[in-house]
Amino acid sequence: DAMDDKIAVYCLKYAQSTLPERMVFADGDWEKRIPIAFVIYCIRIGGRNILVDAGCDTMPGFDMEWISSPAAVVAEAGLKPEDITDVILTHSHHDHADGVRHFKNAVIHITDAEYQKGKSYIPEHFSVNTFETEYVLTPDLRIVFWGGHASGSAIAELKLGNAIHIFAGDECYTAANLAQGKPT
């Protein structure tokens, strides 16, 4: 199938909110608010439909503007939740792992440390792949332990041509984090 040779990446926004600037930049102000998009990424590669993070359907303690549920935005992108073959969980916080239950046919990829903290989000009958430092999911996509935002967090690296695209979870909230060299 010619589609199997192509790589497509979709950014699927399912909600938005604001965070105190201090949560976005280490030296930020607690009173100033920064707009934040809640997204999951879908990578179609080698006949697979891979999500980076699974989103959430609720976010206790946050003033959220809901656009749709993670399962619904996947459907709006032309896939049924059961078409998802893999979910990479960058870490086990609620807003990244709560929606995993929608993707019952997927293999869940998560660091061992984060799985131990977040296994309550993953139904017992789901297939789970844990790793310590790195896992190569496809020749062009690997998951790497990072350990910044959460002690067991990971990033996903997608190689496209000569470029490597990083899916950082909450290691970085905005392009300004990178451009200004300001950590979260």
N, C-alpha and C positions, 0 to 999 in steps of 0.2 A: 504494500500500500504506500503510495507516494506521501500520504499524510504522515506516515511513521518516520519519514526522514526530516520533517520540518519540526521546528521548535517554536512554540507560541507561549507567550507569557501574558496573563491577564491580571490586572489589579482590580479586585472586587471590593468596593466600599459598601459596608453594611450599616454603619452608624458614624456619628460624629459627636464631639463634645469639646470641652476646653479643659486644660490642666493648668495648675499654677505654674508660672514660668520656672520656678525653682525645681519642679519635677522634670522639666524639659532640659534645662541648663543647670549645671552644678552651682553656678554663681547667680542664679536667677532670683527674682523677687517672688515672695509667696503671694502677694496681692495681685500682681499682673497675671492675666489669663492668656494662654496660647491655644489657638484652635488645633484640634487633633482629629485626624480621620482614622476610623477603625476599619482596617482592611484585612483581607486575606488574599494571597496570591495563588493563581492556578497556573501551573506549568504543564503544558502538553508536550511530551517528549517520548519518542520511541514507543508510541502506542499507549502510553500511560497518561493518566490525568492526576497530577500531583498537586496537593494543596500545601502551601507553607502556612501553617497555623489553621485553626478551625473556627476561630471567632467565638462569639457568645450570643445568646438570646436575651440575656439580662445582664445588667452591670450594677449590682448593688452599690450604693454610695456615690454614684456618678449621675450628673444631670445629662442624660443622653438624648440625642435626637436620632430616633431610629429610622433608618431608610428601609431596611429589610432584614430578615434573618440570614445567617450565613448559608443555610441550605437554599433559600430562595434566590440569593444572588448567584449561587452556582447554577441554579436552574435558568436564571435570566441570561447566563453566559452560554446556554445551550447544552448543559449537562445535567443529568439527573444526579441526585446525591449518590445513588448506587453506582454511577459511572466513575466515581473517584476511586483510584487504585491505591493511592498512598497519601498519607498526611504526615508531614514533617511538623512536629511540635517543637518550636524553638525553646519553649519553656512551659512549665505547667501552671502558670497563672490563669485565673478564671477567664479573662478576655481572650486568651489564646487557645484554651483547651476545652471549654464548656461545650462548644458546638461539635466536638469530635463524634458524639453519639449519632449525629445525622449521617455519617459516612460509614455505614456498616460493612461495606465490602472492602474498605481500605486497610492496608497494613499501616500501623501507626509507628513512626520512627521517632525515637526520643532518647536522650541520654539516660543512662541508668540512674544517675542521681536525680534527674527530674522525674523520671517514672516513679521512683520511690515516694516522692512528695506529691505527685499528682495522679496516681493510679485511680483515685476515686472518680475522675472524669472519664475514664476509659472503661466501657462495659467489659465485663469478664470474658465474654465470648469473642471479643475482637482480637485480631492478630496483631501482636506487638513485637517490634524489633528494637532492642536497646543496644547501645554501644557506649564505650567510654570516651574515646578521643576523636574518632572519625569513622564515617560510614560512606562508602561510595554507592550511591543509589543507581546511577547510570554513568556511562563514561563521561558525560558532561555535567553531572550534578552530584556534588558531595555535601555531606553534612559534617560540620566541624564543631567540636566542643569549644566554647568560648568562655563561659563562666563569669560574665560581667554583671548584667542586670539581675540574673538569678544565679546561684552558685553552680548550677548544672546546665545553664543555658547554652544554646548552640546557634550557629548561623548556617545558612545554606549558600553554597557557591555554585553558580551556573556559568559554565564557560560557553561563550558564543563568539566564535572566531578568535580574535586575539584579546578579547575583553573578558573579564570575570565580573559577573553581577552578583552582588551580595544582598541576601535577604536577611536582615539583621534582627528581626523580632523587635524587642524593645531596647536593644543595645544603642539605638540611635533613633530619635523620634522625627527629626526634621533634617533637611539638607543643610540647614544652618549649623547643626551639631557638627557636621563634617567640615563645612566651609570655614567655620570660625574656630574649629578645634576645641569645641566646648562639649565635654561629656554630659550625659544625662545624670 
